[in-house]
Amino acid sequence: MNLKKILINALGAFMLIAAVSCSQAKGTGDSLERAEPSAELVAAMDRYYAALDTTKDVTMHSIMVMQHGKVLAERWLNGWTPDSLHIMYSVSKTFTATAVGLAIEEGKINLSDKVISFFPDKLPAEVSDNLAAMTVWDLLTMSAGHDTDHTFEAMGKEGGNALSGANGQNADFDWVKDFLAYPVEHKPGEFYCYNSIATLMLSAIVQKVEGENVFSYLQPRLFEPLHISGIHWSETADGINHGGWGLFLKTEDMAKMGQLFLQNGEWNGKQLIPAGWIAEASKKQIYSLPAGVRQEQLAERNITEENSDLVQGYGYQMWRSRHNGYRADGAMGQFILIFPDKDVVIACTANSRNAQKELDLIFDNILSVL
């Protein structure tokens, strides 16, 4: 279908094209198909952009709205363009977990595998009972048993600027050894603590069993079939993708990943990800808390299931959302939002100080009319 620019609203252009009825995403070459939005959605997007103009703590870089497999609205703001690569922060985690799911499908990993079994040469002198009990499932669900997350402490040892996508600088620092030496105060599988190094450990496990890092492993299995190219992912000094952060994508790449999950792992007639894995990854596996917040602090911070998307539950490196949705979620407002009931995917990038406000604006102005 030929692309047509049929609307430029007062707040800037977004691309719209003629509607078709198929709910499976069908790209034209490297791109997703576009469709004409309803007048109601056009008005909703106007309200959304107007709301952004009056919200100081939400700075959007891009948004792409899909329904029934077609892009209905898209816009890049504040100097960003469709070709811009954007840091994903913890959206990276969903891609790492996908690599784990594929390795499980290949019979290389099991959810019940003990973490220490993969790294017998990197264990501390004394292996505690809790460390010995830690499994792949515990890493996936952020329930490794640590009382606190020491990711930033470890980043300081590694050097560089890992969160911005720089590779590790200190060749003497071993992330795996550091993780295994850190105290495991709680029984794994029961205590939720958002922990980005747990995801790096998943990346290291995939690399150990597959013989290549996660980025290389996903190229033929995920990125190439989705026509995602020209991207990159930061590595530790010894070549392990950081896993929990450091991936750079375009907004349309994010939307493709969301649509793939919405389609239960099928793309152009090929099953790229097992449907069963997506069902497990996207459901509530364990309770969730905002990073750095403890259960007993929720009431004093007025964080409830009614007003927060950070306490809806956690799956396999994905969060549950209000409105019966789920999402890949990165710091500063990077989101792949998936709503199966509405057959909707919304991808967005930002530099926001209030990610919950960012979500609220999307839910109130856009999701409500879809």
C-alpha positions as CSV (number, residue, x, y, z in Angstrom):
1,M,0.0,0.0,0.0
2,N,1.4,3.4,-0.9
3,L,2.2,5.8,1.9
4,K,0.3,9.1,1.9
5,K,0.8,12.1,4.2
6,I,-2.8,13.1,4.8
7,L,-2.6,15.1,7.9
8,I,-0.3,17.6,9.5
9,N,-1.8,18.9,12.7
10,A,-1.0,22.2,14.4
11,L,1.5,20.5,16.7
12,G,3.6,18.7,14.1
13,A,3.4,16.0,11.5
14,F,2.7,12.4,12.0
15,M,2.4,9.9,9.1
16,L,-1.0,8.3,8.3
17,I,-1.9,5.9,5.5
18,A,-4.9,4.0,4.0
19,A,-6.5,1.5,6.3
20,V,-6.6,-2.3,5.7
21,S,-8.4,-5.0,7.7
22,C,-5.7,-7.6,8.6
23,S,-4.7,-7.7,12.2
24,Q,-1.3,-9.2,11.5
25,A,1.5,-6.7,11.0
26,K,2.7,-6.6,7.4
27,G,5.6,-4.5,6.6
28,T,6.5,-2.9,3.3
29,G,10.2,-3.8,3.1
30,D,11.7,-2.8,6.4
31,S,8.8,-0.8,7.6
32,L,5.5,-1.5,9.3
33,E,2.3,-0.8,7.4
34,R,0.4,2.4,8.2
35,A,-3.3,3.0,8.3
36,E,-5.7,6.0,8.6
37,P,-6.8,6.7,12.1
38,S,-10.3,7.5,13.2
39,A,-11.3,11.2,13.7
40,E,-11.6,10.3,17.3
41,L,-8.0,9.2,17.5
42,V,-6.8,12.3,15.6
43,A,-8.5,14.5,18.2
44,A,-7.1,12.4,21.0
45,M,-3.6,12.8,19.6
46,D,-4.2,16.6,19.5
47,R,-5.2,16.5,23.2
48,Y,-2.2,14.4,24.1
49,Y,0.3,16.8,22.4
50,A,-1.4,19.7,24.0
51,A,-1.1,18.1,27.4
52,L,2.6,17.5,26.8
53,D,3.1,21.2,26.2
54,T,1.8,21.9,29.8
55,T,3.7,19.1,31.5
56,K,7.2,20.1,32.6
57,D,8.3,16.7,33.9
58,V,7.5,14.7,30.8
59,T,9.8,15.3,27.8
60,M,8.8,13.0,24.9
61,H,11.2,12.1,22.1
62,S,8.8,9.8,20.1
63,I,5.6,7.9,20.1
64,M,4.1,5.3,17.7
65,V,0.6,4.0,18.1
66,M,-0.5,0.7,16.5
67,Q,-3.8,-1.1,16.4
68,H,-4.7,-4.2,14.5
69,G,-1.2,-4.5,13.2
70,K,-1.1,-1.0,11.6
71,V,0.6,2.2,12.6
72,L,-2.1,4.8,13.2
73,A,-0.1,7.7,14.5
74,E,3.6,8.5,15.0
75,R,5.6,11.6,15.9
76,W,9.1,12.5,16.8
77,L,9.7,15.5,19.1
78,N,12.5,17.7,20.5
79,G,14.9,17.1,17.7
80,W,14.5,13.3,17.4
81,T,13.8,11.6,14.0
82,P,12.5,8.2,12.8
83,D,16.1,7.2,12.1
84,S,17.4,8.1,15.6
85,L,18.8,5.3,17.7
86,H,17.6,5.8,21.3
87,I,19.0,4.2,24.4
88,M,16.6,1.6,25.8
89,Y,17.8,1.4,29.4
90,S,15.9,-1.5,30.9
91,V,13.8,-2.2,27.8
92,S,16.9,-4.1,27.0
93,K,15.9,-6.6,29.6
94,T,13.0,-7.9,27.6
95,F,15.3,-8.7,24.7
96,T,17.7,-10.6,27.0
97,A,14.8,-12.5,28.5
98,T,13.7,-13.4,24.9
99,A,17.1,-14.8,24.3
100,V,16.7,-17.0,27.4
101,G,13.3,-18.2,26.2
102,L,14.8,-19.2,22.8
103,A,17.7,-21.0,24.5
104,I,15.2,-22.9,26.7
105,E,13.3,-23.8,23.5
106,E,16.6,-25.2,22.1
107,G,17.1,-27.3,25.2
108,K,20.2,-25.4,26.3
109,I,18.7,-23.9,29.6
110,N,16.0,-24.8,32.0
111,L,14.1,-22.4,34.3
112,S,15.1,-24.6,37.2
113,D,18.8,-24.6,36.4
114,K,21.0,-23.4,39.3
115,V,22.9,-20.2,38.5
116,I,26.1,-21.5,40.1
117,S,26.1,-24.5,37.7
118,F,27.0,-22.3,34.8
119,F,30.1,-20.7,36.5
120,P,31.9,-23.2,38.6
121,D,35.2,-21.4,38.2
122,K,33.8,-18.0,39.4
123,L,32.2,-19.0,42.7
124,P,33.2,-17.4,46.0
125,A,35.2,-19.4,48.6
126,E,32.0,-20.1,50.5
127,V,28.7,-20.7,48.6
128,S,25.7,-19.9,50.9
129,D,22.6,-22.0,50.8
130,N,20.7,-19.2,49.2
131,L,23.2,-18.7,46.5
132,A,23.3,-22.4,45.8
133,A,19.5,-22.4,45.5
134,M,19.2,-19.5,43.0
135,T,17.8,-20.5,39.6
136,V,17.3,-19.0,36.2
137,W,13.6,-18.4,37.1
138,D,14.8,-16.3,40.1
139,L,16.9,-14.1,37.8
140,L,14.1,-13.7,35.3
141,T,11.6,-12.6,38.0
142,M,14.0,-10.2,40.0
143,S,13.8,-12.6,43.0
144,A,17.4,-13.6,43.2
145,G,17.4,-13.1,46.9
146,H,19.4,-9.9,47.3
147,D,18.1,-7.4,49.8
148,T,19.4,-4.4,47.7
149,D,20.5,-3.9,44.1
150,H,24.2,-3.1,43.8
151,T,24.2,-2.4,40.1
152,F,25.5,1.2,40.3
153,E,28.2,0.1,42.8
154,A,29.4,-2.5,40.2
155,M,29.2,0.0,37.4
156,G,31.6,2.2,39.3
157,K,34.1,-0.7,39.4
158,E,33.7,-1.4,35.7
159,G,34.4,2.1,34.7
160,G,33.1,3.8,31.5
161,N,29.5,5.0,31.4
162,A,27.5,1.8,31.0
163,L,24.0,3.2,31.3
164,S,24.7,5.5,28.3
165,G,25.7,2.5,26.2
166,A,29.5,2.6,26.7
167,N,31.4,-0.6,26.8
168,G,33.2,-1.7,30.0
169,Q,36.6,-0.1,30.5
170,N,38.1,-2.1,33.4
171,A,39.3,-5.5,32.0
172,D,40.0,-6.7,35.6
173,F,36.5,-6.3,36.8
174,D,34.4,-9.5,36.4
175,W,30.6,-8.9,36.6
176,V,29.8,-12.6,37.2
177,K,32.2,-13.0,40.0
178,D,31.0,-9.8,41.6
179,F,27.4,-11.0,41.4
180,L,28.1,-14.4,42.9
181,A,30.1,-12.9,45.7
182,Y,27.3,-10.5,46.7
183,P,25.3,-11.5,49.8
184,V,22.1,-13.3,49.2
185,E,20.1,-12.5,52.3
186,H,16.7,-13.9,51.2
187,K,15.5,-17.3,50.0
188,P,15.5,-16.9,46.1
189,G,12.1,-16.9,44.5
190,E,10.3,-15.1,47.3
191,F,11.8,-11.7,47.8
192,Y,11.4,-9.2,44.9
193,C,14.2,-6.7,44.5
194,Y,14.6,-4.9,41.1
195,N,18.2,-6.0,40.2
196,S,19.8,-5.1,36.8
197,I,22.8,-7.4,37.4
198,A,20.4,-10.3,37.5
199,T,19.7,-9.6,33.9
200,L,23.4,-9.3,33.1
201,M,23.7,-12.8,34.6
202,L,21.0,-14.1,32.2
203,S,23.0,-12.5,29.3
204,A,26.2,-14.3,30.6
205,I,24.3,-17.6,30.9
206,V,23.0,-17.4,27.3
207,Q,26.5,-16.6,26.1
208,K,27.9,-19.6,28.1
209,V,25.6,-22.1,26.6
210,E,25.4,-20.7,23.1
211,G,29.0,-19.7,22.5
212,E,28.1,-16.2,21.4
213,N,26.8,-13.1,23.1
214,V,23.1,-12.2,23.2
215,F,23.3,-9.6,20.5
216,S,24.9,-12.0,18.0
217,Y,22.6,-14.8,19.1
218,L,19.5,-12.7,18.5
219,Q,20.5,-11.5,15.0
220,P,19.2,-14.4,12.9
221,R,16.5,-15.4,15.4
222,L,14.9,-12.0,16.0
223,F,16.5,-8.9,14.6
224,E,16.9,-10.1,11.0
225,P,13.3,-11.5,10.6
226,L,12.0,-8.2,12.0
227,H,14.2,-6.2,9.7
228,I,15.9,-4.5,12.6
229,S,19.4,-3.3,11.7
230,G,21.9,-0.7,12.4
231,I,21.5,-1.1,16.1
232,H,24.0,-1.8,18.9
233,W,24.3,-3.1,22.4
234,S,27.0,-2.3,24.9
235,E,29.3,-5.0,26.4
236,T,31.4,-5.7,29.4
237,A,35.2,-5.6,29.0
238,D,35.1,-9.3,28.4
239,G,32.4,-9.2,25.7
240,I,29.2,-10.0,27.6
241,N,26.2,-7.8,26.6
242,H,25.2,-5.8,29.6
243,G,21.8,-7.4,29.2
244,G,19.9,-5.2,31.6
245,W,20.8,-2.0,29.7
246,G,22.8,-0.7,26.8
247,L,20.7,-1.6,23.8
248,F,19.9,1.1,21.3
249,L,16.9,0.9,19.0
250,K,14.7,3.0,16.8
251,T,11.1,3.6,17.8
252,E,9.8,1.5,15.0
253,D,12.1,-1.4,16.1
254,M,10.4,-1.1,19.5
255,A,7.0,-1.2,17.9
256,K,7.9,-4.3,15.9
257,M,8.9,-6.1,19.1
258,G,5.7,-5.2,20.8
259,Q,3.7,-6.3,17.8
260,L,5.6,-9.6,17.8
261,F,4.6,-10.2,21.4
262,L,1.0,-9.2,20.6
263,Q,1.0,-11.8,17.8
264,N,2.2,-14.5,20.2
265,G,5.6,-14.7,18.6
266,E,4.5,-15.1,15.0
267,W,5.8,-12.9,12.2
268,N,5.1,-13.3,8.5
269,G,4.0,-16.9,9.0
270,K,7.0,-17.9,11.1
271,Q,7.1,-18.6,14.8
272,L,10.0,-16.5,16.0
273,I,9.3,-16.9,19.8
274,P,7.3,-19.7,21.3
275,A,3.8,-18.6,22.2
276,G,4.0,-20.4,25.5
277,W,7.1,-18.3,26.4
278,I,5.3,-15.1,25.7
279,A,2.3,-16.2,27.8
280,E,4.6,-16.8,30.8
281,A,6.9,-13.8,30.2
282,S,3.9,-11.4,30.1
283,K,1.9,-12.7,33.1
284,K,2.4,-11.9,36.8
285,Q,5.0,-14.2,38.1
286,I,5.7,-12.3,41.3
287,Y,4.7,-9.1,43.1
288,S,6.5,-6.0,42.0
289,L,7.8,-2.8,43.6
290,P,9.4,0.4,42.2
291,A,13.1,0.1,42.1
292,G,14.6,1.0,45.4
293,V,11.3,1.0,47.2
294,R,10.4,-1.6,49.9
295,Q,6.9,-3.0,50.6
296,E,6.5,-1.1,53.8
297,Q,7.2,2.3,52.0
298,L,4.3,2.0,49.6
299,A,1.7,3.5,51.9
300,E,3.8,6.5,52.9
301,R,4.5,7.2,49.2
302,N,0.9,6.8,48.2
303,I,1.7,4.1,45.8
304,T,-1.3,1.8,45.1
305,E,-2.5,-0.6,42.5
306,E,-5.0,2.1,41.4
307,N,-2.5,4.8,40.7
308,S,0.8,3.0,39.9
309,D,1.9,0.7,37.1
310,L,4.9,-0.4,39.2
311,V,2.9,-2.5,41.6
312,Q,0.9,-4.6,39.1
313,G,3.3,-7.5,39.1
314,Y,6.4,-8.7,37.3
315,G,6.8,-11.4,34.7
316,Y,10.0,-12.4,32.9
317,Q,11.8,-9.1,32.6
318,M,8.5,-7.4,31.8
319,W,6.0,-5.5,34.0
320,R,2.3,-5.9,34.2
321,S,0.3,-2.7,33.5
322,R,-3.0,-1.4,34.4
323,H,-5.8,-1.8,31.8
324,N,-4.8,-5.5,31.5
325,G,-1.6,-4.7,29.7
326,Y,2.1,-5.4,30.0
327,R,5.2,-3.6,29.0
328,A,8.9,-3.5,28.4
329,D,10.0,-0.6,30.6
330,G,13.2,1.5,30.6
331,A,14.4,4.4,32.8
332,M,13.4,8.0,31.8
333,G,10.3,6.8,30.0
334,Q,11.2,4.2,27.4
335,F,8.2,1.9,26.9
336,I,6.8,-0.8,24.7
337,L,3.2,-1.0,25.8
338,I,1.1,-4.0,24.9
339,F,-2.7,-4.3,25.4
340,P,-4.1,-7.6,24.0
341,D,-7.7,-6.7,24.8
342,K,-7.5,-3.7,22.5
343,D,-5.0,-5.2,20.0
344,V,-2.8,-2.2,20.6
345,V,0.9,-1.6,20.8
346,I,2.3,1.8,21.8
347,A,6.1,2.5,21.6
348,C,7.7,5.6,23.0
349,T,11.0,7.2,23.9
350,A,11.5,10.1,26.3
351,N,13.7,11.8,28.8
352,S,11.1,12.1,31.5
353,R,11.4,12.8,35.2
354,N,8.0,11.3,35.9
355,A,7.5,8.0,34.0
356,Q,4.1,7.4,35.7
357,K,2.8,10.7,34.4
358,E,4.0,9.8,31.0
359,L,1.9,6.6,31.2
360,D,-1.1,8.4,32.6
361,L,-1.1,10.9,29.7
362,I,-1.0,8.0,27.2
363,F,-3.7,6.1,29.0
364,D,-6.0,9.0,29.5
365,N,-5.7,10.6,26.1
366,I,-4.9,7.8,23.6
367,L,-5.6,4.3,25.0
368,S,-9.1,5.5,26.1
369,V,-10.3,6.0,22.6
370,L,-8.8,2.9,21.0
